[in-house]
């Protein structure tokens, strides 16, 4: 497979909202109800740090206060405390949607300098994960314990019926280009199935074999030919009835994972089943397994036309913390501790970015939900194909604008040219300093 990155952030409000690490709004470790002094404060948008914090407290004999802020409010609530230093955390996390803004903002400690010197262990991490934690000057500000490459999850029984095999490698070969994806989609349609739940499923492959940032070094907005082709791909899915018209995160999107759903087209209603879902590592545990009952064991995962990743959580030390040594001890446990990470991976299935551990455990994974497949090995191979070069601070907003443009075109509300023109206009209004093509 070509070495490609299809990092195309979720088209928020159109094709779904990033759900990689969404947490609740509860706060644990409330110091008001515990007389013991708080030694370390941690802020995050996810509750996944709860158990690691308990482990850290037990190992070090300390008290850690975890504050969880919903992802939608996280940046706006965190920034003021980081600016003022009042009530600020010693450690805080960042999500891929706003990671590049935070690593360049200077709130995280420079981990490339003494006494951290994390560059000395750069080769122990999945390259794209390590590089995404760097600021514009190349200094490491944040680390992540996980890698979140994506795949295409499919129903084995449908694959056998329509394609004659359920073998992940063989199915992956059948889906190694967008032309092949449409060939398989037609075969699915002929048997009464739908290839994907919705058109947004293929957005992760929109970069094709030419991954480029939205904004280049000259501050120019670039809409590549591959991104433009995505409009045509999405339109083709709709016009040829290759999807179940089940928008991402909608009730029908979840329902179609486990049973047939009804699809209404041209005034007629019919029942169909969805063959595949395009999801990253966490999609297996947090999406499929939590919504599937009857078809457990009938799933497998394989590659699509190009590698991609979706989501991820980074963490670092607040640069004004008075507890930097202890704060970094927690970061080290989460990102470099062999014993902790081995237990974490085996317990949660989280695909790690720390190679000394992944190399030791990758051969022993087997997931019953996936018919015994070693998905851990698969995802690590996919992670090797990913490069970080196109991630920019503009991604979340521009992806939203472009997602809206694609949807307008797919729904027949705008022509292709008008949809692109509107995208350019919105981008220029949001970022006046960008050099936007005139169309």
TAGI-V620744 format. One record per residue. N is the residue number from 1. OMEGA is omega as a letter, one per 20 degrees, with the letter a starting at -180 (999 if undefined). Layout:
BEGIN
n->N omega->OMEGA
n->N omega->OMEGA
END
This chain:
BEGIN
n->1 omega->r
n->2 omega->r
n->3 omega->a
n->4 omega->r
n->5 omega->r
n->6 omega->r
n->7 omega->r
n->8 omega->a
n->9 omega->a
n->10 omega->r
n->11 omega->a
n->12 omega->r
n->13 omega->a
n->14 omega->a
n->15 omega->r
n->16 omega->a
n->17 omega->r
n->18 omega->a
n->19 omega->a
n->20 omega->a
n->21 omega->a
n->22 omega->a
n->23 omega->r
n->24 omega->a
n->25 omega->a
n->26 omega->r
n->27 omega->r
n->28 omega->r
n->29 omega->a
n->30 omega->a
n->31 omega->a
n->32 omega->a
n->33 omega->a
n->34 omega->a
n->35 omega->a
n->36 omega->a
n->37 omega->r
n->38 omega->a
n->39 omega->a
n->40 omega->r
n->41 omega->a
n->42 omega->r
n->43 omega->r
n->44 omega->r
n->45 omega->a
n->46 omega->a
n->47 omega->a
n->48 omega->a
n->49 omega->a
n->50 omega->a
n->51 omega->r
n->52 omega->r
n->53 omega->r
n->54 omega->r
n->55 omega->a
n->56 omega->r
n->57 omega->a
n->58 omega->a
n->59 omega->a
n->60 omega->r
n->61 omega->a
n->62 omega->r
n->63 omega->a
n->64 omega->r
n->65 omega->r
n->66 omega->r
n->67 omega->a
n->68 omega->r
n->69 omega->r
n->70 omega->a
n->71 omega->a
n->72 omega->a
n->73 omega->a
n->74 omega->a
n->75 omega->a
n->76 omega->r
n->77 omega->a
n->78 omega->a
n->79 omega->a
n->80 omega->a
n->81 omega->r
n->82 omega->r
n->83 omega->a
n->84 omega->a
n->85 omega->a
n->86 omega->a
n->87 omega->a
n->88 omega->r
n->89 omega->r
n->90 omega->r
n->91 omega->r
n->92 omega->a
n->93 omega->r
n->94 omega->a
n->95 omega->a
n->96 omega->a
n->97 omega->a
n->98 omega->a
n->99 omega->a
n->100 omega->r
n->101 omega->a
n->102 omega->a
n->103 omega->r
n->104 omega->a
n->105 omega->r
n->106 omega->r
n->107 omega->r
n->108 omega->r
n->109 omega->r
n->110 omega->a
n->111 omega->r
n->112 omega->a
n->113 omega->r
n->114 omega->j
n->115 omega->a
n->116 omega->r
n->117 omega->a
n->118 omega->r
n->119 omega->r
n->120 omega->a
n->121 omega->a
n->122 omega->a
n->123 omega->r
n->124 omega->a
n->125 omega->r
n->126 omega->a
n->127 omega->a
n->128 omega->r
n->129 omega->r
n->130 omega->a
n->131 omega->a
n->132 omega->r
n->133 omega->a
n->134 omega->r
n->135 omega->a
n->136 omega->r
n->137 omega->r
n->138 omega->r
n->139 omega->r
n->140 omega->a
n->141 omega->a
n->142 omega->r
n->143 omega->r
n->144 omega->r
n->145 omega->a
n->146 omega->r
n->147 omega->a
n->148 omega->r
n->149 omega->a
n->150 omega->r
n->151 omega->r
n->152 omega->r
n->153 omega->a
n->154 omega->r
n->155 omega->a
n->156 omega->a
n->157 omega->r
n->158 omega->r
n->159 omega->r
n->160 omega->a
n->161 omega->a
n->162 omega->a
n->163 omega->r
n->164 omega->r
n->165 omega->r
n->166 omega->a
n->167 omega->a
n->168 omega->a
n->169 omega->r
n->170 omega->r
n->171 omega->r
n->172 omega->r
n->173 omega->r
n->174 omega->a
n->175 omega->a
n->176 omega->r
n->177 omega->r
n->178 omega->r
n->179 omega->r
n->180 omega->r
n->181 omega->a
n->182 omega->r
n->183 omega->r
n->184 omega->r
n->185 omega->r
n->186 omega->r
n->187 omega->r
n->188 omega->a
n->189 omega->a
n->190 omega->r
n->191 omega->r
n->192 omega->r
n->193 omega->r
n->194 omega->a
n->195 omega->a
n->196 omega->r
n->197 omega->a
n->198 omega->a
n->199 omega->a
n->200 omega->a
n->201 omega->a
n->202 omega->a
n->203 omega->a
n->204 omega->r
n->205 omega->a
n->206 omega->r
n->207 omega->r
n->208 omega->a
n->209 omega->a
n->210 omega->a
n->211 omega->a
n->212 omega->r
n->213 omega->r
n->214 omega->a
n->215 omega->a
n->216 omega->a
n->217 omega->r
n->218 omega->r
n->219 omega->a
n->220 omega->r
n->221 omega->a
n->222 omega->r
n->223 omega->a
n->224 omega->r
n->225 omega->a
n->226 omega->r
n->227 omega->r
n->228 omega->r
n->229 omega->r
n->230 omega->r
n->231 omega->a
n->232 omega->r
n->233 omega->r
n->234 omega->r
n->235 omega->a
n->236 omega->r
n->237 omega->a
n->238 omega->a
n->239 omega->a
n->240 omega->r
n->241 omega->r
n->242 omega->r
n->243 omega->a
n->244 omega->r
n->245 omega->a
n->246 omega->a
n->247 omega->a
n->248 omega->r
n->249 omega->r
n->250 omega->r
n->251 omega->a
n->252 omega->r
n->253 omega->r
n->254 omega->a
n->255 omega->a
n->256 omega->r
n->257 omega->a
n->258 omega->a
n->259 omega->r
n->260 omega->r
n->261 omega->r
n->262 omega->r
n->263 omega->a
n->264 omega->r
n->265 omega->r
n->266 omega->r
n->267 omega->a
n->268 omega->a
n->269 omega->r
n->270 omega->r
n->271 omega->a
n->272 omega->r
n->273 omega->r
n->274 omega->a
n->275 omega->a
n->276 omega->r
n->277 omega->r
n->278 omega->a
n->279 omega->r
n->280 omega->a
n->281 omega->a
n->282 omega->r
n->283 omega->r
n->284 omega->a
n->285 omega->a
n->286 omega->a
n->287 omega->a
n->288 omega->a
n->289 omega->a
n->290 omega->a
n->291 omega->a
n->292 omega->r
n->293 omega->a
n->294 omega->a
n->295 omega->r
n->296 omega->a
n->297 omega->a
n->298 omega->a
n->299 omega->r
n->300 omega->r
n->301 omega->r
n->302 omega->a
n->303 omega->r
n->304 omega->a
n->305 omega->a
n->306 omega->r
n->307 omega->r
n->308 omega->r
n->309 omega->a
n->310 omega->r
n->311 omega->a
n->312 omega->a
n->313 omega->r
n->314 omega->r
n->315 omega->a
n->316 omega->a
n->317 omega->r
n->318 omega->a
n->319 omega->r
n->320 omega->r
n->321 omega->r
n->322 omega->a
n->323 omega->a
n->324 omega->a
n->325 omega->r
n->326 omega->r
n->327 omega->a
n->328 omega->r
n->329 omega->r
n->330 omega->r
n->331 omega->r
n->332 omega->r
n->333 omega->a
n->334 omega->a
n->335 omega->a
n->336 omega->a
n->337 omega->a
n->338 omega->a
n->339 omega->a
n->340 omega->a
n->341 omega->r
n->342 omega->r
n->343 omega->a
n->344 omega->a
n->345 omega->a
n->346 omega->a
n->347 omega->a
n->348 omega->a
n->349 omega->r
n->350 omega->r
n->351 omega->a
n->352 omega->r
n->353 omega->a
n->354 omega->a
n->355 omega->r
n->356 omega->r
n->357 omega->a
n->358 omega->r
n->359 omega->a
n->360 omega->a
n->361 omega->a
n->362 omega->a
n->363 omega->a
n->364 omega->a
n->365 omega->r
n->366 omega->a
n->367 omega->a
n->368 omega->r
n->369 omega->a
n->370 omega->r
n->371 omega->r
n->372 omega->a
n->373 omega->r
n->374 omega->a
n->375 omega->a
n->376 omega->r
n->377 omega->r
n->378 omega->a
n->379 omega->r
n->380 omega->r
n->381 omega->r
n->382 omega->a
n->383 omega->a
n->384 omega->a
n->385 omega->a
n->386 omega->r
n->387 omega->a
n->388 omega->a
n->389 omega->a
n->390 omega->r
n->391 omega->r
n->392 omega->r
n->393 omega->a
n->394 omega->a
n->395 omega->a
n->396 omega->a
n->397 omega->a
n->398 omega->r
n->399 omega->r
n->400 omega->r
n->401 omega->a
n->402 omega->r
n->403 omega->r
n->404 omega->r
n->405 omega->r
n->406 omega->a
n->407 omega->r
n->408 omega->a
n->409 omega->a
n->410 omega->a
n->411 omega->r
n->412 omega->a
n->413 omega->r
n->414 omega->r
n->415 omega->r
n->416 omega->a
n->417 omega->r
n->418 omega->r
n->419 omega->r
n->420 omega->r
n->421 omega->r
n->422 omega->r
n->423 omega->r
n->424 omega->a
n->425 omega->r
n->426 omega->r
n->427 omega->a
n->428 omega->r
n->429 omega->a
n->430 omega->a
n->431 omega->a
n->432 omega->a
n->433 omega->r
n->434 omega->r
n->435 omega->a
n->436 omega->r
n->437 omega->r
n->438 omega->a
n->439 omega->999
END
